[in-house]
Amino acid sequence: MRYTGTNRGAFSGMPATGKSVDVQLVDILRLGDDGLVHEHWGVLDLMTMMQQLGVVPAGPPA
C-alpha cells in the first residue's frame, strides 16, 4: 500500500512541519472463521517518512 498525507499536527513529539509524505507500507490481516480480523501486522517505512519530514537527513542515492 501507499500512504500519503501532510504533517499538520504534532507527531512523535515533534511539531507539525507542513510537509507532505509519500511512503509504502504492508498490512497483513488474519481473518477468523467468523470473518473478523483476529490479528494484524503492519510495517511502515518510517525512515523514509522521517527523511521526507526533514527530521532525519537523507543519505546518498543508492
Buried (B, 14 or more C-beta within 10 A) or exposed (E): EEEEEEBEEEBEEEEEBEBEBEBEEEEEEEEEEEEEEEEEEEEBBEEBBBBBBEBEEEEEEE
